[in-house]
Amino acid sequence: MNVLVINAGSSSLKYQLLNPETGDLLAKGLCERIGIDGKFTYKPQLPGKEKLDAVDVAMPTHSEAIKAVLDALADPKNGVVASMKEIDAVGHRVVHGGEKFAASVVINEDVMRAIEECNPLAPLHNPANIIGIKACQELMPGVPMVAVFDTAFHQTMPPVAYTYALPYEYYEKDKVRRYGFHGTSHKYVAQRAADMLGKPVENLKLISCHLGNGSSVTAVNGGKSVDTSMGFTPLAGVPMGTRSGDLDAGILEYLMNKYGMNITEMLTVLNKKSGVQGVSGVSSDFRDLGSAAAEGNSRAALAIDMFNYNVKKYIGAYAAAMGGVDAIIFTAGVGENDANQRMAIASGLEFMGVKMDEDANKVRGEERVISAADSKVKVLLIPTNEELMIAMDTAALVK
């Protein structure tokens, strides 16, 4: 079975064609500047096939972008399938499913309406996801489509974890609560961790650290999310590339009054000018921060230390909430590739049974155990694969 995975943004569209049964990636790419001038990238993974790198393709709407993808996949010379008939299903990443969806679901009219009802909860993402779905439906009639939600994995959180200490009617009437994100990634690495440890995921207590430009930490007990650092929006939790993470809400009133900002301007500061970029004044990219810190930039060093410190605090909190932990997982851009930050986060956790292996930790993007052989709590490096998880969910539903 071949599954096309689509991740549609407002002016971009990422895609991959995978076989979820074998895990084989057939092709991947990106459509950029949709609605402007259109740039198309196509990277076939089969030998003898030529790639296209940011070539000009007219994309006034997402429909033209999807058509460019389908044309490339089935191209007689450089395609990876003989025809569109070999694309059996489409899996769509949808950011927010609210409380309506605790699992992936085959898309129909009722599902589309429910996704649209979640638009106020993710105004930058859900409308774009819907556009991508409709474009595929138009060009691929009869092909089953599945929605895979970033929030679904976290719907197993108990009320004590997802309820905010606000007047309860805001939850009852407006669904203000912790939702959490990166759920597809956390679900994937939790399942891989169980495979690596040779134990059923139902018997494990795991802490998954998805660390990148956007970061979240999740407590996974028995294969289910029981708490997570992101909240009502992806702004909460640890400091991120440009997002502030947790802070005292009173700061907003103070800064807005002092500098005459409205709420839109304040949220721009919190979402796009804060995090490690705001603290360092250098960059939102941890690689740039590492280079600057090595050259003596104290603010860049402080930004890295703050990030590591906050991740460590969440690990400790979730170990306490679950009454222990069997394994800690590092994944995503920083988690997979920065050995120094992994070591900094794990150091000092010896009291709870963590003992790192410095040599094993000197690796990038490779699935392996990076804790010492006698570590009571295992530490795992697991490259995430959200697209494969989406393809697997899609295949399981459409079969």
PAKETOR-850100 format. One record per residue (C-alpha): residue number from 0; residue in one letter; chain; x, y, z. Coordinates in pm, 1 decimal. Layout:
{site NUM A A {X Y Z}} ...
//
This chain:
{site 0 M A {0.0 0.0 0.0}} {site 1 N A {125.0 350.2 -88.9}} {site 2 V A {11.8 642.1 127.9}} {site 3 L A {62.6 1006.6 35.7}} {site 4 V A {119.0 1216.9 348.5}} {site 5 I A {25.6 1584.1 321.4}} {site 6 N A {115.4 1863.1 565.0}} {site 7 A A {-44.7 2179.9 430.4}} {site 8 G A {40.2 2528.2 557.0}} {site 9 S A {-106.0 2860.0 449.7}} {site 10 S A {149.3 2912.0 170.5}} {site 11 S A {341.1 2582.9 172.5}} {site 12 L A {280.8 2210.3 146.3}} {site 13 K A {513.4 1927.9 254.9}} {site 14 Y A {455.5 1579.7 114.9}} {site 15 Q A {590.1 1225.6 134.0}} {site 16 L A {487.6 905.0 -41.3}} {site 17 L A {548.4 602.5 180.9}} {site 18 N A {475.2 233.9 207.6}} {site 19 P A {366.4 203.7 573.5}} {site 20 E A {394.5 -176.8 568.3}} {site 21 T A {767.7 -170.6 487.9}} {site 22 G A {849.0 180.8 607.8}} {site 23 D A {998.7 260.1 266.4}} {site 24 L A {1001.6 624.4 159.0}} {site 25 L A {941.2 655.5 -215.9}} {site 26 A A {955.4 1033.5 -256.5}} {site 27 K A {929.0 1356.2 -62.3}} {site 28 G A {928.8 1724.8 -130.2}} {site 29 L A {791.3 2070.8 -71.9}} {site 30 C A {567.1 2325.1 -239.9}} {site 31 E A {652.5 2679.4 -132.7}} {site 32 R A {521.2 3030.7 -198.8}} {site 33 I A {173.3 2906.4 -289.6}} {site 34 G A {-34.8 3203.7 -399.5}} {site 35 I A {280.5 3403.2 -482.1}} {site 36 D A {512.9 3263.1 -748.3}} {site 37 G A {538.7 2892.1 -662.1}} {site 38 K A {853.8 2689.8 -591.9}} {site 39 F A {847.3 2309.8 -622.7}} {site 40 T A {1093.0 2055.7 -480.9}} {site 41 Y A {1073.8 1683.4 -558.2}} {site 42 K A {1315.1 1423.7 -418.4}} {site 43 P A {1253.3 1068.6 -543.2}} {site 44 Q A {1419.5 802.6 -329.1}} {site 45 L A {1452.3 539.8 -602.7}} {site 46 P A {1780.7 494.1 -795.9}} {site 47 G A {1807.1 656.5 -1137.3}} {site 48 K A {1538.0 916.6 -1068.5}} {site 49 E A {1626.3 1284.6 -1093.2}} {site 50 K A {1522.1 1538.0 -831.4}} {site 51 L A {1379.7 1885.0 -884.2}} {site 52 D A {1506.9 2157.1 -652.1}} {site 53 A A {1295.9 2472.1 -602.6}} {site 54 V A {1188.4 2495.3 -965.9}} {site 55 D A {930.8 2753.0 -1071.3}} {site 56 V A {578.9 2609.2 -1091.6}} {site 57 A A {269.5 2830.6 -1101.7}} {site 58 M A {74.5 2765.7 -779.7}} {site 59 P A {-199.0 3025.9 -740.5}} {site 60 T A {-381.0 2784.7 -505.8}} {site 61 H A {-316.2 2458.6 -320.5}} {site 62 S A {-490.2 2271.1 -602.8}} {site 63 E A {-206.5 2352.8 -843.3}} {site 64 A A {44.1 2252.4 -573.9}} {site 65 I A {-121.3 1912.1 -526.2}} {site 66 K A {-137.4 1864.9 -904.1}} {site 67 A A {236.4 1934.7 -927.9}} {site 68 V A {297.9 1670.9 -660.8}} {site 69 L A {83.1 1408.7 -835.4}} {site 70 D A {234.2 1484.4 -1175.5}} {site 71 A A {586.7 1440.9 -1036.8}} {site 72 L A {505.4 1117.6 -851.8}} {site 73 A A {359.3 961.2 -1169.2}} {site 74 D A {599.1 1119.4 -1419.8}} {site 75 P A {695.3 861.8 -1687.8}} {site 76 K A {1068.9 933.6 -1650.2}} {site 77 N A {1129.5 1032.8 -1286.5}} {site 78 G A {811.8 922.6 -1111.7}} {site 79 V A {799.9 654.1 -843.3}} {site 80 V A {456.5 510.7 -934.3}} {site 81 A A {317.8 408.5 -1272.6}} {site 82 S A {-0.1 609.2 -1223.8}} {site 83 M A {-212.9 780.7 -959.7}} {site 84 K A {-399.9 452.9 -918.3}} {site 85 E A {-99.4 328.5 -717.8}} {site 86 I A {-164.6 592.7 -449.9}} {site 87 D A {-403.2 404.9 -223.3}} {site 88 A A {-480.8 669.7 40.2}} {site 89 V A {-389.1 1015.5 165.3}} {site 90 G A {-303.5 1098.3 526.2}} {site 91 H A {-342.8 1462.7 625.6}} {site 92 R A {-172.9 1621.0 922.6}} {site 93 V A {-430.8 1834.4 1105.2}} {site 94 V A {-300.0 2042.5 1393.6}} {site 95 H A {-607.9 2072.3 1614.6}} {site 96 G A {-888.1 1824.5 1673.6}} {site 97 G A {-1008.3 1973.6 2002.1}} {site 98 E A {-1194.8 1730.2 2224.4}} {site 99 K A {-1376.6 1581.5 1925.7}} {site 100 F A {-1098.3 1349.9 1809.8}} {site 101 A A {-901.5 1114.7 2033.3}} {site 102 A A {-768.9 919.1 1734.2}} {site 103 S A {-713.2 948.9 1360.5}} {site 104 V A {-1029.1 927.8 1149.9}} {site 105 V A {-1141.7 873.0 790.9}} {site 106 I A {-1249.2 1209.1 651.0}} {site 107 N A {-1614.4 1265.2 559.6}} {site 108 E A {-1843.7 1569.2 564.3}} {site 109 D A {-1906.2 1542.9 938.8}} {site 110 V A {-1533.5 1526.2 1008.4}} {site 111 M A {-1470.1 1830.8 788.7}} {site 112 R A {-1732.5 2028.4 979.7}} {site 113 A A {-1577.5 1924.7 1310.6}} {site 114 I A {-1229.8 2029.9 1194.4}} {site 115 E A {-1369.9 2367.0 1085.7}} {site 116 E A {-1526.2 2410.6 1430.3}} {site 117 C A {-1173.5 2383.0 1574.9}} {site 118 N A {-1046.8 2670.7 1357.7}} {site 119 P A {-1065.2 2925.2 1644.8}} {site 120 L A {-832.1 2701.0 1847.8}} {site 121 A A {-566.3 2694.3 1572.3}} {site 122 P A {-639.3 2988.1 1339.6}} {site 123 L A {-297.5 2972.5 1168.7}} {site 124 H A {-302.1 2598.7 1102.7}} {site 125 N A {-643.4 2434.8 1073.8}} {site 126 P A {-775.2 2652.0 787.3}} {site 127 A A {-462.8 2565.5 585.5}} {site 128 N A {-501.6 2196.2 668.7}} {site 129 I A {-861.5 2212.5 542.8}} {site 130 I A {-750.5 2375.8 216.6}} {site 131 G A {-505.1 2089.9 161.8}} {site 132 I A {-774.7 1829.2 222.8}} {site 133 K A {-1018.6 1993.7 -17.9}} {site 134 A A {-751.1 2024.0 -288.5}} {site 135 C A {-676.6 1651.8 -262.3}} {site 136 Q A {-1045.9 1561.9 -266.0}} {site 137 E A {-1087.2 1763.9 -584.0}} {site 138 L A {-795.0 1603.7 -767.0}} {site 139 M A {-821.2 1251.1 -622.8}} {site 140 P A {-1192.0 1164.0 -615.5}} {site 141 G A {-1264.0 827.8 -457.5}} {site 142 V A {-925.3 799.5 -284.0}} {site 143 P A {-978.8 754.7 92.0}} {site 144 M A {-845.3 1037.2 307.3}} {site 145 V A {-756.1 1029.3 676.3}} {site 146 A A {-706.3 1313.0 925.3}} {site 147 V A {-427.8 1259.9 1180.0}} {site 148 F A {-439.8 1516.1 1460.9}} {site 149 D A {-146.6 1664.6 1656.5}} {site 150 T A {-374.7 1685.6 1959.4}} {site 151 A A {-535.8 1339.4 1946.5}} {site 152 F A {-266.4 1148.9 2138.1}} {site 153 H A {-309.2 1382.8 2434.5}} {site 154 Q A {-683.5 1326.7 2467.6}} {site 155 T A {-606.3 1053.8 2723.2}} {site 156 M A {-488.0 1315.0 2974.4}} {site 157 P A {-696.3 1312.4 3294.4}} {site 158 P A {-887.2 1625.8 3403.5}} {site 159 V A {-632.2 1695.0 3677.9}} {site 160 A A {-368.4 1744.2 3404.4}} {site 161 Y A {-568.9 1930.2 3139.5}} {site 162 T A {-789.0 2161.3 3350.2}} {site 163 Y A {-672.5 2518.5 3411.8}} {site 164 A A {-744.0 2690.4 3743.9}} {site 165 L A {-981.2 2939.5 3582.5}} {site 166 P A {-1355.8 2979.3 3640.9}} {site 167 Y A {-1486.3 2639.9 3530.1}} {site 168 E A {-1739.1 2786.7 3286.1}} {site 169 Y A {-1450.7 2883.0 3056.0}} {site 170 Y A {-1389.2 2512.2 3010.8}} {site 171 E A {-1757.3 2419.2 2989.0}} {site 172 K A {-1852.6 2695.4 2742.9}} {site 173 D A {-1530.4 2773.2 2560.5}} {site 174 K A {-1322.9 2451.6 2592.6}} {site 175 V A {-1028.7 2637.0 2744.8}} {site 176 R A {-800.6 2353.8 2860.4}} {site 177 R A {-460.6 2198.6 2797.7}} {site 178 Y A {-458.6 2024.1 2458.1}} {site 179 G A {-93.1 1956.1 2386.7}} {site 180 F A {74.5 1916.6 2049.1}} {site 181 H A {342.6 1706.5 1873.0}} {site 182 G A {117.7 1411.9 1957.7}} {site 183 T A {203.5 1216.2 1643.1}} {site 184 S A {574.7 1240.4 1725.0}} {site 185 H A {530.7 1145.0 2090.3}} {site 186 K A {315.0 846.6 1992.0}} {site 187 Y A {569.3 725.2 1736.8}} {site 188 V A {874.3 744.0 1963.2}} {site 189 A A {684.9 584.0 2254.1}} {site 190 Q A {607.6 283.7 2035.2}} {site 191 R A {968.2 266.9 1911.8}} {site 192 A A {1093.2 287.0 2272.0}} {site 193 A A {881.0 -13.5 2365.7}} {site 194 D A {1027.6 -206.2 2071.4}} {site 195 M A {1382.4 -111.1 2170.8}} {site 196 L A {1326.5 -212.3 2531.8}} {site 197 G A {1152.2 -536.1 2433.4}} {site 198 K A {851.3 -464.1 2653.6}} {site 199 P A {485.1 -388.1 2583.0}} {site 200 V A {426.6 -11.0 2581.3}} {site 201 E A {136.8 -78.7 2819.7}} {site 202 N A {393.5 -177.0 3085.8}} {site 203 L A {618.0 129.7 3053.2}} {site 204 K A {643.7 476.9 3200.3}} {site 205 L A {814.1 702.5 2946.2}} {site 206 I A {907.7 1069.6 2921.5}} {site 207 S A {930.8 1187.6 2561.9}} {site 208 C A {1132.9 1504.3 2491.9}} {site 209 H A {1053.5 1645.2 2145.8}} {site 210 L A {1317.0 1918.6 2131.0}} {site 211 G A {1355.5 2152.0 1835.9}} {site 212 N A {1252.2 2500.4 1730.6}} {site 213 G A {918.7 2400.0 1882.5}} {site 214 S A {958.7 2178.4 2187.2}} {site 215 S A {735.9 1976.2 2416.0}} {site 216 V A {781.6 1716.6 2687.7}} {site 217 T A {519.3 1444.5 2741.2}} {site 218 A A {456.9 1189.8 3014.9}} {site 219 V A {347.0 858.1 2859.3}} {site 220 N A {211.9 601.1 3104.9}} {site 221 G A {106.6 265.6 2962.2}} {site 222 G A {121.0 398.2 2607.5}} {site 223 K A {-108.6 692.1 2686.4}} {site 224 S A {-30.4 1060.5 2726.0}} {site 225 V A {-104.8 1164.3 3083.7}} {site 226 D A {51.0 1512.6 3077.8}} {site 227 T A {232.9 1738.5 2834.2}} {site 228 S A {411.2 2072.6 2848.1}} {site 229 M A {232.6 2258.5 2567.4}} {site 230 G A {-108.4 2385.7 2661.1}} {site 231 F A {-415.3 2551.4 2510.2}} {site 232 T A {-175.7 2665.6 2237.5}} {site 233 P A {179.6 2562.8 2136.9}} {site 234 L A {307.4 2872.7 2322.8}} {site 235 A A {324.5 2702.0 2663.2}} {site 236 G A {594.0 2484.6 2818.9}} {site 237 V A {971.0 2513.8 2780.4}} {site 238 P A {1133.2 2815.3 2610.4}} {site 239 M A {1155.9 2743.8 2237.8}} {site 240 G A {1317.3 2895.9 1929.4}} {site 241 T A {1107.0 3212.6 1929.6}} {site 242 R A {828.8 3121.0 2176.4}} {site 243 S A {845.3 3222.3 2540.4}} {site 244 G A {710.1 2905.8 2700.2}} {site 245 D A {557.3 2934.8 3046.8}} {site 246 L A {552.8 3277.0 3210.6}} {site 247 D A {358.0 3486.4 3461.5}} {site 248 A A {49.8 3621.3 3279.5}} {site 249 G A {81.9 3944.0 3479.2}} {site 250 I A {386.3 4027.5 3267.1}} {site 251 L A {154.8 4080.8 2970.2}} {site 252 E A {-44.1 4354.5 3144.9}} {site 253 Y A {274.3 4522.9 3268.6}} {site 254 L A {444.2 4531.9 2926.2}} {site 255 M A {128.9 4621.8 2734.6}} {site 256 N A {61.6 4918.3 2963.2}} {site 257 K A {424.0 5037.2 2967.5}} {site 258 Y A {484.0 5014.8 2591.8}} {site 259 G A {132.0 5077.5 2462.3}} {site 260 M A {99.4 4736.7 2297.2}} {site 261 N A {-231.6 4573.6 2206.8}} {site 262 I A {-287.1 4200.7 2253.1}} {site 263 T A {-191.9 4121.1 1893.1}} {site 264 E A {141.2 4299.7 1932.5}} {site 265 M A {200.1 4128.4 2265.6}} {site 266 L A {134.3 3784.0 2119.5}} {site 267 T A {373.9 3861.2 1835.2}} {site 268 V A {642.2 3927.1 2097.3}} {site 269 L A {560.8 3602.5 2280.9}} {site 270 N A {540.0 3385.5 1968.0}} {site 271 K A {800.6 3533.3 1735.1}} {site 272 K A {1049.1 3742.9 1934.6}} {site 273 S A {1096.5 3547.8 2256.7}} {site 274 G A {1241.0 3208.2 2352.5}} {site 275 V A {1612.3 3148.1 2299.8}} {site 276 Q A {1617.8 3411.1 2025.0}} {site 277 G A {1483.6 3676.0 2259.6}} {site 278 V A {1723.6 3587.5 2541.1}} {site 279 S A {2032.2 3547.1 2323.9}} {site 280 G A {1973.4 3823.9 2071.5}} {site 281 V A {2157.6 3592.9 1831.9}} {site 282 S A {1928.3 3335.3 1671.7}} {site 283 S A {1644.7 3088.2 1720.1}} {site 284 D A {1868.8 2812.7 1582.3}} {site 285 F A {2046.5 2616.2 1854.9}} {site 286 R A {2343.0 2553.9 1623.7}} {site 287 D A {2402.6 2928.1 1599.3}} {site 288 L A {2366.3 2959.8 1976.0}} {site 289 G A {2621.7 2685.4 2034.6}} {site 290 S A {2872.9 2858.7 1808.0}} {site 291 A A {2810.9 3196.5 1973.8}} {site 292 A A {2840.9 3046.7 2323.2}} {site 293 A A {3168.9 2880.0 2227.5}} {site 294 E A {3298.5 3224.1 2123.1}} {site 295 G A {3214.2 3366.7 2465.0}} {site 296 N A {2863.8 3508.6 2408.7}} {site 297 S A {2717.2 3489.5 2759.8}} {site 298 R A {2357.2 3554.0 2652.2}} {site 299 A A {2370.3 3269.0 2400.7}} {site 300 A A {2506.7 3043.0 2674.2}} {site 301 L A {2231.3 3159.6 2910.3}} {site 302 A A {1962.5 3082.9 2648.9}} {site 303 I A {2092.0 2726.6 2603.0}} {site 304 D A {2120.0 2675.6 2978.8}} {site 305 M A {1765.4 2804.0 3034.0}} {site 306 F A {1628.6 2565.9 2774.3}} {site 307 N A {1812.7 2265.1 2918.4}} {site 308 Y A {1714.7 2359.8 3274.1}} {site 309 N A {1345.9 2381.0 3186.9}} {site 310 V A {1345.9 2046.6 3003.8}} {site 311 K A {1513.9 1890.1 3307.8}} {site 312 K A {1246.0 2037.2 3538.3}} {site 313 Y A {969.0 1884.0 3326.3}} {site 314 I A {1141.3 1545.2 3332.2}} {site 315 G A {1154.8 1558.2 3711.1}} {site 316 A A {794.6 1671.6 3737.9}} {site 317 Y A {662.9 1398.4 3510.6}} {site 318 A A {864.8 1127.8 3687.1}} {site 319 A A {697.5 1243.4 4007.7}} {site 320 A A {352.0 1256.2 3846.6}} {site 321 M A {383.6 898.7 3714.4}} {site 322 G A {550.7 762.9 4027.0}} {site 323 G A {865.6 671.7 3838.0}} {site 324 V A {1001.1 639.7 3486.6}} {site 325 D A {1147.7 352.8 3284.2}} {site 326 A A {1299.8 552.4 2998.3}} {site 327 I A {1360.6 908.1 2881.1}} {site 328 I A {1343.2 968.2 2505.8}} {site 329 F A {1520.1 1244.4 2310.1}} {site 330 T A {1383.1 1323.8 1964.0}} {site 331 A A {1340.2 1602.4 1700.3}} {site 332 G A {1607.5 1842.5 1571.8}} {site 333 V A {1788.2 1930.1 1894.3}} {site 334 G A {1705.8 1604.9 2073.1}} {site 335 E A {1838.9 1393.1 1789.0}} {site 336 N A {2146.0 1592.9 1697.0}} {site 337 D A {2291.4 1782.4 1993.6}} {site 338 A A {2492.6 1549.8 2217.9}} {site 339 N A {2600.2 1834.4 2446.5}} {site 340 Q A {2244.0 1940.0 2522.1}} {site 341 R A {2131.3 1581.1 2581.1}} {site 342 M A {2415.9 1538.7 2829.1}} {site 343 A A {2339.2 1869.9 3000.3}} {site 344 I A {1972.6 1777.1 3041.6}} {site 345 A A {2042.0 1424.4 3167.9}} {site 346 S A {2323.7 1528.9 3402.0}} {site 347 G A {2205.2 1572.7 3758.7}} {site 348 L A {1932.4 1310.4 3722.3}} {site 349 E A {2145.9 1040.2 3881.6}} {site 350 F A {1927.3 1059.8 4194.2}} {site 351 M A {1640.2 909.2 3994.2}} {site 352 G A {1848.1 636.1 3833.4}} {site 353 V A {1983.1 804.3 3519.0}} {site 354 K A {2344.3 729.9 3423.0}} {site 355 M A {2465.1 842.3 3082.4}} {site 356 D A {2724.9 677.1 2858.2}} {site 357 E A {2933.5 961.0 2712.5}} {site 358 D A {3063.0 755.8 2419.4}} {site 359 A A {2721.0 617.5 2326.3}} {site 360 N A {2581.6 971.2 2340.8}} {site 361 K A {2831.2 1098.3 2079.3}} {site 362 V A {2598.7 1039.5 1785.9}} {site 363 R A {2354.9 1228.5 1563.6}} {site 364 G A {2017.6 1107.5 1442.0}} {site 365 E A {2074.5 739.4 1510.2}} {site 366 E A {1833.5 518.7 1704.8}} {site 367 R A {2022.3 386.0 2006.8}} {site 368 V A {2044.9 357.8 2385.0}} {site 369 I A {2266.8 640.0 2512.3}} {site 370 S A {2258.1 557.6 2884.1}} {site 371 A A {2509.6 335.7 3063.3}} {site 372 A A {2449.1 -38.1 3080.9}} {site 373 D A {2381.8 -15.1 3454.9}} {site 374 S A {2149.0 286.9 3431.2}} {site 375 K A {1822.6 206.6 3609.4}} {site 376 V A {1640.2 451.9 3382.7}} {site 377 K A {1722.0 401.6 3015.1}} {site 378 V A {1789.3 706.0 2798.5}} {site 379 L A {1703.3 661.1 2431.3}} {site 380 L A {1777.7 859.9 2118.2}} {site 381 I A {1496.7 796.2 1868.3}} {site 382 P A {1467.2 995.5 1543.2}} {site 383 T A {1103.8 1088.6 1505.2}} {site 384 N A {908.1 998.4 1193.8}} {site 385 E A {572.0 1172.7 1207.3}} {site 386 E A {507.3 1105.9 838.9}} {site 387 L A {546.9 730.6 884.7}} {site 388 M A {316.2 743.8 1187.8}} {site 389 I A {56.7 931.0 979.5}} {site 390 A A {94.0 674.2 698.9}} {site 391 M A {56.5 384.8 943.9}} {site 392 D A {-257.6 534.4 1099.8}} {site 393 T A {-397.0 600.0 752.7}} {site 394 A A {-329.5 246.6 629.6}} {site 395 A A {-482.3 91.2 941.1}} {site 396 L A {-803.7 289.2 894.5}} {site 397 V A {-853.9 252.3 520.1}} {site 398 K A {-784.7 -121.9 516.6}} 
//
